[in-house]
């Protein structure tokens, strides 16, 4: 059975890029969210195996959403996505329970490596 993934990013083209990488590699994208509040709702709805979470978003940022998802399921697997130069935020995210992080712009092999490592 293919692993189910929720993609969270406020930029539609970023969601499209990562979805393309995932589906080409046999993953099942079960949902997409444009902000942290949607992410938490979609997480409750779909119970995905993994979430890719952007850090900087309107309404609720990725780190707050990560904490809320971890409160729902302490074993939730979340990989943070960040632009260059957000190292401090990445450290916050890892401390809040993120499993890994990928830097934008996405490189397909790095995305798949991070997801494979997190799910294995």
Secondary structure, 3 states (H helix, E strand, C coil): CCCEEEEECCCHHHHHHHHHHHHHCCCEEEEEECCHHHHHHHHHHHCCCEEEEECCCCCCCHHHHHHHHHHHCCCCCEEEEECCCCHHHHHHHHHCCCCEEEECCCCHHHHHHHHHHHHC
